[in-house]
Amino acid sequence: MGRRNKGKAVREGSSAMDVVADANGTEAMAVEGETVVAPPEPLIAAIRIEGDEGAVTPSDHTSSDYYFDSYAHFGIHEEMLKDAVRTKTYQNAIYQNRFLFKDKVVLDVGAGTGVLSLFCAKGGAKHVYAVECSTMAETAREIVKTNGFSDVVTVIKGKLEDITLPVDKVDIIISEWMGYFLLFENMLDTVLYARDKWLVPGGLVMPDKTSLYLTAIEDAEYKQEKINFWEQVYGFDMSCIKKQAMVEPLVDVVDANQIVTHAAHLKTMDISKMSTGDASFTAPFKLVATRNDFIHALVAYFDVTFSMCHKPIGFSTGPKARPTHWKQTVMYLEDVIAICEGEALTGTMTVSQNKKNPRDLDVTVTYNFKGKRSQASRTQHYRMR
Ligand SMILES: C[S@@+](CC[C@H](N)C(=O)[O-])C[C@H]1O[C@@H](n2cnc3c(N)ncnc32)[C@H](O)[C@@H]1O
């Protein structure tokens, strides 16, 4: 299918994204089946910046700083900012719902460049605390200052779990915490920690709802290229690597024409109510074929909703939606399943944090299929790392 190789489950530092954010424009974007146009930008308020004693400036960074601090380099933020589906949805959720922000204190969990804090400040927040653990915090301070928001935004450099916030409570927590497969990187725990420690009763978490989905695809060509390739490499059997490749889900853009079944809803999480344990779960699935075809892989994706908005706003990372930098997550099956229209591939998916490295994700899929043309029953383990 000519899909782009993406075997490593980390946000890339640079990208060949085919969407470009128009930071000042009024670009229309699809939001939950409707078209929302960003309103004109309002006038700017002011921002306060706090300095860190003896901070290293970004130009002093070495490759080892970047190795241990992947969000320190601007490239990863460039990719996220240029993901217009992502960034414009946050902007719309804030600018189109100023009534939520008026006179409110906001906590931005994992502020990066400070873009969400700036949106909140322009959206009318009384004060925004922008917490960022990487050295990008210093750059965020500069950005805040350059844009004249010093009286409204305070950048705090540090791990959220370790910092002291200058206020006891905040009215709104905003964060872009989602990883590949929704839960890779496990930043959700940090948001829930902030919620439980600082959010006023009845306060808002933005976004507040997210759902994970599963579908199945035909992917013979790419499975051959990525998995079966290892069986014969210049005349040598390297199939021990094939086993490793099967375990690692691929983060990649899937062509919607490859989809063979309906999607199954796996799990919805309400960030304003859930507990950390809810991010580990087992969910059943039933994938009903929409045509006669072969299934080579399962594909997971998620959507995100800001349900507190006057008109709910959100986006999908599914193969039928406009691509985002999260792409989709592809898990190859050991079996090739010949499925006929109307037949169902059933099973369960278990998702949990890896015990040794909680930022990694363990995924176990058990599937069963009894069709007219093939039968299969198996359990497969995957690890996002
Ligand atoms: C996905 S990025 C989002 C950045 C920015 N909010 C945006 O939307 O462009 C997440 C950011 O959270 C920061 N981060 C992750 N865990 C954190 C923690 N425990 N405390 C503070 N910052 C954290 C990362 O360094 C990264 O810059």
The ligand as an SDF file (V2000), in Angstrom:
LIG
                    3D

 27 29  0  0  0  0  0  0  0  0999 V2000
    2.4030   16.3770   23.9920 C   0  0  0  0  0  0  0  0  0  0  0  0
    3.3720   17.7020   24.5730 S   0  0  0  0  0  0  0  0  0  0  0  0
    2.2270   19.0510   24.4810 C   0  0  0  0  0  0  0  0  0  0  0  0
    2.8870   20.4100   24.4890 C   0  0  0  0  0  0  0  0  0  0  0  0
    1.9420   21.5910   24.3660 C   0  0  0  0  0  0  0  0  0  0  0  0
    0.9720   21.6020   25.4480 N   0  0  0  0  0  0  0  0  0  0  0  0
    1.2280   21.5920   23.0460 C   0  0  0  0  0  0  0  0  0  0  0  0
    0.0250   21.3030   23.0380 O   0  0  0  0  0  0  0  0  0  0  0  0
    1.8480   21.8720   22.0270 O   0  0  0  0  0  0  0  0  0  0  0  0
    3.4610   17.3030   26.2620 C   0  0  0  0  0  0  0  0  0  0  0  0
    4.4450   18.1360   27.0670 C   0  0  0  0  0  0  0  0  0  0  0  0
    4.3020   17.7670   28.4330 O   0  0  0  0  0  0  0  0  0  0  0  0
    5.5620   17.7530   29.0570 C   0  0  0  0  0  0  0  0  0  0  0  0
    5.4450   16.8400   30.1970 N   0  0  0  0  0  0  0  0  0  0  0  0
    5.2660   15.4980   30.1760 C   0  0  0  0  0  0  0  0  0  0  0  0
    5.1860   15.0080   31.4300 N   0  0  0  0  0  0  0  0  0  0  0  0
    5.2900   16.0770   32.2590 C   0  0  0  0  0  0  0  0  0  0  0  0
    5.2890   16.2120   33.6860 C   0  0  0  0  0  0  0  0  0  0  0  0
    5.1410   15.1500   34.4740 N   0  0  0  0  0  0  0  0  0  0  0  0
    5.4540   17.4510   34.2120 N   0  0  0  0  0  0  0  0  0  0  0  0
    5.6140   18.5280   33.4030 C   0  0  0  0  0  0  0  0  0  0  0  0
    5.6330   18.4550   32.0540 N   0  0  0  0  0  0  0  0  0  0  0  0
    5.4590   17.2440   31.4870 C   0  0  0  0  0  0  0  0  0  0  0  0
    6.5040   17.2640   27.9560 C   0  0  0  0  0  0  0  0  0  0  0  0
    7.8460   17.6610   28.2040 O   0  0  0  0  0  0  0  0  0  0  0  0
    5.8950   17.9160   26.7120 C   0  0  0  0  0  0  0  0  0  0  0  0
    6.5110   19.1550   26.4270 O   0  0  0  0  0  0  0  0  0  0  0  0
  1  2  1  0
  2  3  1  0
  2 10  1  0
  3  4  1  0
  4  5  1  0
  5  6  1  0
  5  7  1  0
  7  8  2  0
  7  9  1  0
 10 11  1  0
 11 12  1  0
 11 26  1  0
 12 13  1  0
 13 14  1  0
 13 24  1  0
 14 15  1  0
 14 23  1  0
 15 16  2  0
 16 17  1  0
 17 18  1  0
 17 23  2  0
 18 19  1  0
 18 20  2  0
 20 21  1  0
 21 22  2  0
 22 23  1  0
 24 25  1  0
 24 26  1  0
 26 27  1  0
M  CHG  2   2   1   9  -1
M  END
$$$$
